[in-house]
Amino acid sequence: MWQQMGFTLILFVGGLGNIPKEMLDAADVDGATGIRRLWYITLPLLSPTLLFAAVVGVISGLQLFDQPYVMTRGGPGDASRTVVMTVYEAAFKNMELGYGAAIVTVLFGLIFSATMLQMHLSKRWVFYR
């Protein structure tokens, strides 16, 4: 989780810097303060950045390999085994390249489906100026 924190922070700092000052000033003039300003001004204008961070986070979560492999090699038992670890063991340790390629194809389909679901659901909550 902490590995992606810096990248996500840079995304949100950029997204917050992209919010026009005129919008925030207009909200102040209209009397929006605190949570109302956050809910009705900042979050809708930050929604494209939120969508991008969510899509990248889900994709990187489904492709996780190095941390669990280095720390536990998938153990104890199979408690921390990921799909990419299964691909690595099938394709490179057991030399079952076809099986590894089949798993990767299914993983691609899963990542593509998850991304398309996020894009479909984002039509309601992502606002572009």
Beta strands, then each sheet from edge to edge (+ up, - down):
end
